[in-house]
Each structure stands twice: as C-alpha cells, then as structure tokens.
Amino acid sequence: MKITKGSWVRIYDIVLEPSDRSGQLPEDTKKVPLEMWTKGFLLQDAMIGDKVEIRTITGRRTEGTLVEENPYYEHDFGKFVPEILPIGIQLREILWGGEGDE
C-alpha cells in the first residue's frame, strides 16, 4: 500500500550498533543496538519498509525505515488496583484536614 507524501508516519533507525556503544554501559545494554523511532510528516510517497525522510513537528529532518502510517499510542496504565483508591482520600485528609466536600 502506497503512503502519500505529507502523511503522518513513524520511522525506525539504528543510531548505534552494539560495537559502537560506550564501554561504560551495563553488559545487557551493550549487546543491543541503540534504536530510534520517530514520528513526522513523510517527505515523499513510499511503501512500508522503504528508507524515507520525514520532517518532525519541530521541523527536524531525519531518515529511517518507514514502519507505520498514522501511529497512535497503544499503552495504558493497567487494570484498576483497588488498594490505590484510598490514597487520594488519605492525601486530601493530610493536606487539607478533611475530604474537601465543601
């Protein structure tokens, strides 16, 4: 599927290979590349997997492999934890001496 110039996309690039990383990093970190995912506006028509250039919201131009069109956040803060619910009530009592129902 062709993605047209000007579309909002996410690209991927390897910034540093493991051999180029600092020797002061933890062992498990040294073994993997430093990766970058960046969002921006596509500067030419392309297909997923193509090497492309984008312009970010701040105007910076960067290159990488096109991985996604119209990226969005898929994370959340997890399931409801009932033990956390009283924290707000307790905090209000500590800070303002009551439940703040006025």
MARDREN-45457 format. One record per residue: x, y, z of N, C-alpha, C in turn; residue number from 1; residue in three letters. Coordinates in Angstrom, 1 decimal. Each point is the difference from the previous one (the first is absolute). Last residue first. Layout:
! MARDREN-45457
((X Y Z) (X Y Z) (X Y Z) NUM ALA);
...
! end
This chain:
! MARDREN-45457
((-16.6 20.6 50.6) (-0.7 1.3 0.1) (-0.3 0.5 -1.4) 102 GLU);
((2.3 -4.2 1.4) (-1.3 0.0 -0.6) (-0.7 1.4 0.0) 101 ASP);
((4.6 -2.1 1.6) (-0.1 1.0 -1.0) (-1.4 0.0 -0.7) 100 GLY);
((2.0 -2.7 3.8) (-0.2 -0.6 -1.3) (-0.2 1.0 -1.1) 99 GLU);
((3.2 1.0 4.3) (-1.4 -0.5 -0.2) (-0.1 -0.6 -1.4) 98 GLY);
((3.9 2.4 1.7) (-0.7 -0.3 1.3) (-1.4 -0.5 -0.2) 97 GLY);
((3.7 1.2 -3.3) (-1.0 1.0 0.3) (-0.9 -0.3 1.2) 96 TRP);
((3.9 -2.8 -1.4) (0.3 1.4 -0.5) (-1.0 1.0 0.4) 95 LEU);
((-0.6 -4.7 1.2) (1.3 0.5 0.5) (0.3 1.5 -0.4) 94 ILE);
((-3.9 -2.2 -1.6) (-0.1 0.2 1.4) (1.3 0.5 0.6) 93 GLU);
((-0.1 -1.1 -4.6) (-0.8 1.2 0.3) (-0.2 0.3 1.5) 92 ARG);
((2.3 -4.0 -1.3) (0.8 1.2 -0.3) (-0.8 1.3 0.2) 91 LEU);
((-2.2 -4.1 0.5) (0.9 0.2 1.0) (0.9 1.2 -0.2) 90 GLN);
((-3.0 -1.3 -3.4) (-0.8 0.4 1.2) (1.0 0.3 1.1) 89 ILE);
((1.9 -1.8 -3.9) (-0.5 1.4 -0.2) (-0.8 0.6 1.2) 88 GLY);
((1.4 -4.6 0.1) (1.2 0.9 0.1) (-0.5 1.5 -0.2) 87 ILE);
((-2.8 -4.2 -0.3) (0.0 0.9 1.2) (1.1 1.0 0.1) 86 PRO);
((-0.3 -3.1 -3.9) (-1.1 0.9 0.1) (0.0 0.9 1.3) 85 LEU);
((3.0 -3.8 -1.3) (0.5 1.4 -0.3) (-1.1 1.0 0.3) 84 ILE);
((-0.6 -4.8 0.3) (0.8 0.5 1.1) (0.4 1.5 -0.2) 83 GLU);
((-2.4 -2.5 -3.4) (-0.8 0.5 1.1) (0.8 0.6 1.1) 82 PRO);
((1.0 -0.3 -5.2) (0.6 -0.6 1.2) (-0.7 0.6 1.2) 81 VAL);
((-0.8 -0.7 -5.8) (-0.3 0.7 1.2) (0.6 -0.8 1.2) 80 PHE);
((2.5 -0.7 -4.7) (-1.4 -0.2 0.6) (-0.1 0.8 1.3) 79 LYS);
((3.5 1.9 -3.7) (-0.4 -1.3 0.6) (-1.4 0.0 0.6) 78 GLY);
((2.1 3.6 -2.5) (0.6 -0.1 1.3) (-0.4 -1.2 0.7) 77 PHE);
((0.7 0.6 -5.5) (-0.9 0.6 1.1) (0.7 -0.2 1.3) 76 ASP);
((1.2 -0.1 -5.8) (0.2 -0.3 1.4) (-1.1 0.6 0.8) 75 HIS);
((0.8 0.6 -4.8) (-0.8 -1.2 0.3) (0.1 -0.4 1.5) 74 GLU);
((0.5 4.5 -3.7) (0.5 -0.6 1.3) (-0.9 -1.2 0.3) 73 TYR);
((0.9 1.6 -5.2) (-0.7 0.5 1.2) (0.5 -0.8 1.2) 72 TYR);
((1.0 1.3 -5.7) (0.3 -0.7 1.2) (-0.8 0.6 1.2) 71 PRO);
((0.0 0.3 -5.4) (-0.9 0.4 1.1) (0.2 -0.7 1.3) 70 ASN);
((2.6 -2.5 -3.5) (-0.7 1.3 -0.3) (-1.0 0.2 1.1) 69 GLU);
((4.9 -2.9 -0.1) (-1.4 0.1 0.3) (-0.6 1.4 -0.5) 68 GLU);
((4.7 -1.7 -0.7) (-0.6 -1.1 0.7) (-1.5 0.1 0.2) 67 VAL);
((4.8 1.8 -2.9) (-1.5 0.3 0.2) (-0.6 -1.2 0.6) 66 LEU);
((5.2 1.5 0.5) (-0.8 -1.0 -0.7) (-1.5 0.3 0.4) 65 THR);
((3.6 4.1 0.0) (-0.1 -1.3 0.6) (-0.9 -0.9 -0.8) 64 GLY);
((2.1 5.5 0.9) (-0.3 -1.1 -0.9) (-0.1 -1.3 0.8) 63 GLU);
((-0.8 5.8 0.7) (0.8 -1.2 0.4) (-0.5 -1.1 -0.9) 62 THR);
((-0.5 5.7 1.4) (-0.1 -1.0 -1.1) (0.9 -1.2 0.4) 61 ARG);
((-2.8 4.1 2.9) (1.3 -0.7 -0.2) (-0.3 -1.0 -1.1) 60 ARG);
((-3.3 3.0 2.0) (0.6 0.4 -1.3) (1.3 -0.7 -0.3) 59 GLY);
((-3.4 -0.7 3.6) (0.9 1.1 0.3) (0.8 0.5 -1.2) 58 THR);
((-3.0 -3.7 -0.3) (-0.8 1.2 0.4) (0.9 1.2 0.3) 57 ILE);
((2.2 -3.5 -3.3) (-0.7 -0.1 1.3) (-0.8 1.2 0.3) 56 THR);
((1.5 -2.4 -4.7) (0.2 1.3 0.7) (-0.8 -0.2 1.3) 55 ARG);
((2.4 -3.9 -3.4) (-1.1 0.6 0.6) (0.3 1.4 0.6) 54 ILE);
((1.8 -4.3 -3.7) (0.3 1.2 0.8) (-1.3 0.6 0.5) 53 GLU);
((1.5 -5.4 -1.5) (-0.7 1.3 -0.3) (0.6 1.1 0.8) 52 VAL);
((0.2 -5.6 -1.8) (0.8 1.0 0.7) (-0.5 1.4 -0.4) 51 LYS);
((-3.2 -4.5 0.0) (0.9 0.8 -0.7) (0.8 0.9 0.9) 50 ASP);
((-3.5 -2.9 1.6) (1.3 -0.7 -0.3) (1.0 0.8 -0.8) 49 GLY);
((-5.2 0.9 -0.7) (0.6 -0.5 1.3) (1.3 -0.8 -0.3) 48 ILE);
((-1.1 3.6 -3.6) (-0.6 -1.2 0.5) (0.6 -0.4 1.3) 47 MET);
((-0.6 5.1 -2.7) (0.9 -1.1 0.3) (-0.9 -1.2 0.4) 46 ALA);
((0.5 5.7 -1.7) (-0.8 -1.2 -0.1) (0.9 -1.2 0.3) 45 ASP);
((1.7 4.5 2.1) (-0.2 -0.5 -1.3) (-0.9 -1.2 0.1) 44 GLN);
((1.1 2.5 3.8) (0.4 1.0 -1.0) (0.0 -0.5 -1.4) 43 LEU);
((-2.7 -0.9 5.1) (0.7 -0.6 -1.1) (0.4 1.0 -1.1) 42 LEU);
((-0.8 1.0 5.3) (-0.7 0.1 -1.3) (0.9 -0.5 -1.1) 41 PHE);
((0.4 -1.7 5.3) (0.1 1.2 -0.8) (-0.8 -0.1 -1.3) 40 GLY);
((2.4 -2.8 4.7) (-1.2 0.3 -0.7) (0.1 1.3 -0.8) 39 LYS);
((3.5 -4.2 2.1) (-0.3 1.4 -0.1) (-1.3 0.2 -0.9) 38 THR);
((3.6 -3.7 2.8) (-1.3 0.1 -0.7) (-0.4 1.5 0.0) 37 TRP);
((4.9 -3.0 0.9) (-0.8 1.2 0.0) (-1.3 -0.2 -0.8) 36 MET);
((4.4 -3.0 2.7) (-1.0 0.2 -1.0) (-0.8 1.3 0.2) 35 GLU);
((4.9 -2.7 1.2) (-0.8 1.1 0.5) (-1.0 0.3 -1.1) 34 LEU);
((2.0 -5.1 0.7) (0.2 1.3 -0.6) (-0.8 1.1 0.7) 33 PRO);
((2.0 -4.3 2.7) (-1.1 0.3 -1.0) (0.3 1.4 -0.6) 32 VAL);
((2.8 -2.0 3.5) (-0.2 -1.1 -1.0) (-1.1 0.3 -1.1) 31 LYS);
((1.2 2.7 4.0) (1.1 0.1 -1.0) (-0.3 -1.0 -1.2) 30 LYS);
((-2.8 0.1 3.9) (-0.2 1.1 -0.9) (1.0 0.1 -1.1) 29 THR);
((0.4 -3.3 3.4) (-1.1 -0.3 -0.8) (-0.4 1.1 -1.0) 28 ASP);
((3.7 0.7 3.1) (0.2 -1.1 -1.0) (-1.2 -0.3 -0.9) 27 GLU);
((0.6 5.0 2.1) (-0.2 -1.4 0.6) (0.1 -1.0 -1.1) 26 PRO);
((2.7 4.5 -0.9) (-1.4 -0.5 0.1) (-0.1 -1.3 0.7) 25 LEU);
((4.0 2.5 -1.4) (-0.4 0.2 1.4) (-1.5 -0.4 0.2) 24 GLN);
((2.5 0.1 -4.2) (0.5 -1.1 0.8) (-0.5 0.1 1.4) 23 GLY);
((-2.5 2.1 -4.5) (0.9 0.2 1.1) (0.4 -1.2 0.8) 22 SER);
((-1.6 -0.5 -5.2) (-0.6 0.5 1.3) (1.1 0.1 1.0) 21 ARG);
((0.3 -1.9 -4.6) (0.2 1.4 0.1) (-0.4 0.7 1.4) 20 ASP);
((-0.7 -4.7 -1.3) (1.4 0.2 0.0) (0.4 1.5 0.1) 19 SER);
((-4.6 -1.4 -0.4) (0.5 -0.4 1.3) (1.5 0.3 0.0) 18 PRO);
((-2.6 3.2 -3.2) (0.1 -1.5 0.0) (0.6 -0.3 1.4) 17 GLU);
((-2.9 4.5 -1.0) (1.4 -0.6 0.2) (-0.1 -1.5 0.1) 16 LEU);
((-3.8 2.5 -1.5) (0.9 1.1 0.2) (1.5 -0.5 0.2) 15 VAL);
((-4.5 -2.0 -2.7) (1.0 -0.4 1.0) (1.0 1.2 0.1) 14 ILE);
((-5.4 0.2 -1.5) (1.4 0.1 -0.4) (0.9 -0.5 1.1) 13 ASP);
((-5.5 0.9 -1.9) (0.9 -0.7 0.9) (1.4 0.1 -0.6) 12 TYR);
((-5.2 2.8 -0.4) (1.1 -0.7 -0.6) (0.9 -0.6 1.1) 11 ILE);
((-5.4 2.0 -0.9) (1.0 -0.3 0.9) (1.1 -0.8 -0.8) 10 ARG);
((-4.1 3.8 -1.5) (0.6 -1.3 0.0) (1.0 -0.2 1.2) 9 VAL);
((-4.0 3.3 -2.9) (0.7 -0.1 1.3) (0.4 -1.4 0.1) 8 TRP);
((-0.5 2.5 -4.8) (-0.6 -0.8 0.9) (0.8 0.0 1.3) 7 SER);
((1.4 2.1 -4.1) (-0.8 0.9 0.9) (-0.7 -0.8 1.1) 6 GLY);
((1.1 -2.4 -4.6) (0.8 1.1 0.5) (-0.9 0.8 0.9) 5 LYS);
((-1.7 -5.0 -0.7) (0.3 1.2 -0.8) (0.8 1.1 0.8) 4 THR);
((-0.4 -5.6 -0.3) (-0.2 1.0 0.9) (0.4 1.3 -0.6) 3 ILE);
((-1.4 -5.2 -1.9) (0.7 1.3 -0.1) (-0.4 1.0 1.0) 2 LYS);
((-0.2 -5.6 0.0) (-0.8 1.2 0.0) (0.9 1.2 0.0) 1 MET);
! end
